[in-house]
Amino acid sequence: MSYCTVEEVRGMIKSDALNMIIGDEYIEDEALREQEIIPIIEEAIGDADGEIDGYLIKRYPVPLSPTPKVINKFSKDIAVYNLFSRAGIDEGEKEKNYLNRYKAAVRFLENVAKGIIDIGITDSTQKANTGFSMTSNTRLFSRNSMKGM
C-alpha cells in the first residue's frame, strides 16, 4: 500500500518537466510521454514510502493504514523530489523548491521518530511497542501470609 497515488504525484509535475525526468530523449507524443512517466513515478513513490517507513517504524507499525493526511503530503513531496533528483536538482533555480520541501519532510519525519511530533494515530492497536513490559507469576508469599511462622 502506498501513501500517495501516481495521479497525485503526476498532478504536482508540470508537463514541460516530464521529458527532463524521463531522460535524455525528447518525447513529442503526449500519450507516449505519459505512458513512459508512470513506471518512473511508481518507483519514486515506492522509494518515498520506504524512506517514510524507515522513520516511522520506531514508533508505529508500518505501513500505516489508513494513511494520515500529513504522511500523504510528505510522501508526495518526497516522491516529486526523487523524480527531479534523477536529473539533478539545480539549487539556484525553481527546482530548489523541491529540495526545500524534501528537507522539510525529512525534518518532520525525524521529529516523529524522536517522539517530538505525534501523527495523530490514537488507536492503541496502531501504536508501536516502544517500551517494555514485564509479567510474572502471582505472588506466593507476603508479610501477611508469613506471619507467625
C-alpha positions as CSV (number, residue, x, y, z in Angstrom):
1,M,0.0,0.0,0.0
2,S,1.4,3.4,-1.0
3,Y,1.0,6.6,1.0
4,C,0.1,8.5,-2.2
5,T,-1.1,7.7,-5.7
6,V,0.5,8.1,-9.1
7,E,-2.2,10.6,-10.1
8,E,-1.4,12.8,-7.0
9,V,2.3,12.9,-7.8
10,R,1.7,13.4,-11.6
11,G,-0.6,16.4,-10.7
12,M,2.4,18.0,-8.9
13,I,4.6,17.9,-12.0
14,K,4.2,20.3,-14.9
15,S,4.0,18.7,-18.3
16,D,7.1,20.6,-19.6
17,A,9.2,18.9,-16.9
18,L,8.3,15.3,-17.9
19,N,11.0,14.9,-20.6
20,M,13.7,16.1,-18.2
21,I,12.5,13.4,-15.7
22,I,12.2,10.6,-18.3
23,G,15.7,11.0,-19.7
24,D,17.8,12.4,-22.4
25,E,15.4,11.8,-25.3
26,Y,12.6,14.2,-26.1
27,I,9.2,12.6,-26.5
28,E,6.9,14.7,-28.5
29,D,3.8,12.4,-28.3
30,E,1.9,13.3,-25.2
31,A,0.3,9.9,-24.7
32,L,3.7,8.1,-25.0
33,R,5.3,10.6,-22.6
34,E,2.5,9.9,-20.1
35,Q,3.0,6.1,-20.6
36,E,6.7,6.4,-20.0
37,I,6.5,8.5,-16.8
38,I,4.1,6.2,-14.9
39,P,6.6,3.5,-14.0
40,I,9.1,6.1,-13.1
41,I,6.6,7.8,-10.7
42,E,5.7,4.4,-9.2
43,E,9.3,3.8,-8.4
44,A,9.7,7.2,-6.9
45,I,6.6,6.6,-4.7
46,G,8.0,3.2,-3.6
47,D,11.3,4.9,-2.6
48,A,9.4,7.7,-0.8
49,D,7.3,5.2,1.1
50,G,10.4,3.1,2.1
51,E,12.1,6.3,3.4
52,I,9.0,7.2,5.4
53,D,8.6,3.7,6.8
54,G,12.2,3.8,7.9
55,Y,11.5,6.8,10.2
56,L,8.0,5.7,11.3
57,I,8.9,2.1,12.3
58,K,10.5,3.3,15.5
59,R,7.0,4.5,16.8
60,Y,4.3,2.9,14.6
61,P,3.7,-0.4,12.8
62,V,4.2,0.2,9.1
63,P,2.7,0.6,6.6
64,L,0.1,2.9,8.1
65,S,-3.5,2.2,7.3
66,P,-5.3,4.4,6.8
67,T,-2.7,6.9,5.8
68,P,-2.7,10.2,7.8
69,K,-3.1,13.3,5.6
70,V,0.3,14.6,6.8
71,I,2.0,11.4,5.6
72,N,0.2,11.6,2.3
73,K,1.5,15.1,1.8
74,F,5.1,14.3,2.7
75,S,5.0,11.1,0.5
76,K,4.1,13.3,-2.5
77,D,6.8,15.8,-1.7
78,I,9.5,13.1,-1.3
79,A,8.3,11.3,-4.5
80,V,8.5,14.5,-6.5
81,Y,11.9,15.3,-5.1
82,N,13.0,11.7,-6.1
83,L,11.8,12.4,-9.7
84,F,13.6,15.7,-10.1
85,S,16.8,14.4,-8.4
86,R,17.1,11.8,-11.2
87,A,18.4,14.7,-13.4
88,G,20.0,16.6,-10.6
89,I,18.5,19.5,-8.5
90,D,19.7,22.9,-9.5
91,E,19.7,24.8,-6.2
92,G,19.7,28.2,-7.9
93,E,16.6,27.6,-10.0
94,K,12.9,26.8,-9.4
95,E,13.9,23.2,-8.5
96,K,15.2,24.4,-5.2
97,N,11.6,24.4,-4.0
98,Y,11.5,20.6,-4.4
99,L,14.7,20.3,-2.3
100,N,13.3,22.6,0.4
101,R,10.1,20.5,0.6
102,Y,12.1,17.3,0.8
103,K,14.2,18.7,3.6
104,A,11.1,19.8,5.5
105,A,9.6,16.3,5.1
106,V,12.8,14.7,6.5
107,R,12.9,17.1,9.4
108,F,9.2,16.3,10.2
109,L,9.9,12.5,10.0
110,E,13.0,12.8,12.2
111,N,10.9,14.5,14.8
112,V,8.2,11.9,14.6
113,A,10.9,9.2,15.1
114,K,12.2,11.1,18.2
115,G,8.6,11.3,19.6
116,I,8.6,15.1,19.4
117,I,5.7,15.1,16.9
118,D,2.7,12.8,17.0
119,I,1.0,12.0,13.7
120,G,-2.4,11.6,15.3
121,I,-2.8,7.8,15.5
122,T,-4.8,7.3,18.6
123,D,-5.8,3.6,18.1
124,S,-3.8,1.6,20.6
125,T,-3.5,-1.3,18.1
126,Q,-1.7,1.1,15.7
127,K,0.9,2.3,18.2
128,A,4.2,0.5,18.1
129,N,5.6,-1.1,21.2
130,T,8.2,1.4,22.1
131,G,8.8,0.5,25.8
132,F,9.0,-2.8,27.6
133,S,6.6,-4.8,29.7
134,M,7.2,-7.4,32.3
135,T,4.9,-10.2,33.5
136,S,5.4,-12.6,36.4
137,N,3.6,-15.3,38.4
138,T,1.2,-14.4,41.2
139,R,2.9,-13.6,44.5
140,L,3.1,-16.7,46.8
141,F,4.4,-15.1,49.9
142,S,3.7,-11.8,51.6
143,R,4.1,-10.3,55.0
144,N,0.6,-11.3,55.9
145,S,0.9,-14.9,54.8
146,M,4.2,-15.4,56.6
147,K,3.0,-14.1,60.0
148,G,3.5,-16.4,62.8
149,M,5.8,-18.8,61.1
